Amino acid sequence: MKALSLVVAALATSNASPPDMPVAARLFLDAVAAGDIDRARATLAQDVLISDQRGLKPVSSKLKAFVEHIRGCRRTDTSTDYDTTGGAEARAAVIVHWTCPSRGTIEAFVWTAGRQVAAITFFAATAE
């Protein structure tokens, strides 16, 4: 039983966001990892743009489609680029990768503006 607890704890921390990530992106990604769509939605700007780039042309999408796309995947890597011209954490781009069993790797960009997620772009899985 203790071994199972350790495995569950390891899985939970593998999807934890790094502390240097913008607060909005961290809260959003942690909520998505927990499967809590309402909590994830609370981090979004009112005019958030969600773009699905899995097809030949980008299309407008919904939060639910993004969450479904990464369901069952494990977040493996994140990097953050800040635009500090408007002050600390004014805008940031977070690049996120997930590894998905039998599907490969998924990449998404999460853009923040201040304390909200302003845009999300997600892509089709690529074979590993």
C-alpha positions in Angstrom: 0.0 0.0 0.0 2.8 2.4 0.8 4.4 1.8 -2.6 1.1 2.7 -4.3 1.0 5.9 -2.2 4.5 6.8 -3.4 3.6 6.2 -7.0 0.5 8.4 -6.7 2.5 11.1 -5.1 5.2 10.9 -7.8 2.5 11.2 -10.5 0.9 14.2 -8.8 4.2 16.1 -8.6 5.3 15.3 -12.2 2.5 17.6 -13.4 3.2 20.3 -10.9 4.1 23.7 -12.4 7.6 25.2 -11.9 7.6 28.1 -9.4 9.2 30.6 -11.9 6.2 30.3 -14.2 3.7 33.3 -14.3 1.0 32.9 -11.7 -1.8 32.8 -14.3 -0.2 30.0 -16.3 0.7 28.0 -13.2 -2.8 28.2 -11.8 -4.3 27.3 -15.2 -2.0 24.3 -15.9 -2.4 23.0 -12.3 -6.2 23.2 -12.7 -6.0 21.4 -16.1 -3.8 18.7 -14.6 -6.3 18.2 -11.8 -9.1 18.0 -14.4 -10.8 21.0 -12.8 -12.3 22.9 -15.8 -14.1 25.4 -13.6 -10.9 26.4 -11.8 -9.0 26.5 -15.1 -11.7 28.7 -16.6 -11.4 31.2 -13.7 -7.8 32.0 -14.8 -8.9 32.9 -18.4 -9.3 36.5 -19.6 -12.8 37.3 -20.6 -11.7 37.6 -24.3 -9.3 34.6 -24.2 -8.4 33.2 -27.6 -8.1 29.4 -27.8 -6.7 28.2 -31.1 -6.7 24.5 -32.2 -3.9 23.9 -34.7 -4.3 20.2 -35.1 -5.7 20.5 -38.6 -4.5 22.1 -41.8 -5.8 25.5 -40.7 -6.1 26.9 -37.2 -9.6 27.1 -35.8 -11.2 28.8 -32.9 -11.7 26.3 -30.1 -13.0 25.8 -26.5 -11.3 25.1 -23.2 -13.0 21.7 -23.1 -11.4 20.6 -26.4 -8.0 21.5 -25.1 -8.6 19.6 -21.9 -9.8 16.6 -23.8 -6.8 16.7 -26.1 -4.3 16.4 -23.2 -6.3 14.0 -21.1 -4.2 11.0 -20.0 -1.0 12.8 -20.9 1.8 13.7 -18.5 3.4 17.2 -18.6 7.1 16.7 -19.3 8.5 20.2 -20.0 7.8 23.9 -19.7 9.7 27.0 -20.6 8.8 30.6 -20.1 9.7 33.8 -22.1 8.8 37.1 -20.5 8.1 40.4 -22.3 9.2 42.8 -19.6 8.6 46.0 -21.6 5.3 46.5 -19.7 6.7 45.7 -16.3 7.4 42.4 -14.5 5.0 39.7 -15.6 3.2 42.0 -17.9 3.1 39.4 -20.6 4.6 35.9 -20.9 4.6 33.0 -23.2 4.7 29.5 -21.7 5.6 26.6 -23.9 4.3 23.3 -22.5 4.9 19.7 -23.7 3.0 16.6 -22.6 3.9 13.0 -23.4 0.8 10.9 -24.3 0.7 7.1 -24.3 0.3 5.8 -27.8 0.0 9.3 -29.3 3.4 11.0 -28.8 4.1 14.5 -27.7 1.7 17.4 -27.6 2.8 21.0 -27.5 0.8 24.1 -26.4 1.6 27.8 -26.0 -0.1 29.6 -23.1 0.1 33.4 -23.2 -0.5 35.4 -20.2 -1.3 39.1 -19.8 -1.0 40.3 -16.2 -2.8 37.9 -14.0 -4.8 36.1 -16.6 -4.4 33.6 -19.4 -5.0 35.6 -22.6 -4.5 32.9 -25.3 -3.9 29.2 -25.7 -2.7 27.5 -28.9 -2.4 23.7 -29.0 -1.1 21.4 -31.7 -1.5 17.8 -32.9 0.5 15.1 -31.2 3.8 14.3 -32.9 5.2 10.8 -32.9 8.1 10.2 -30.6 
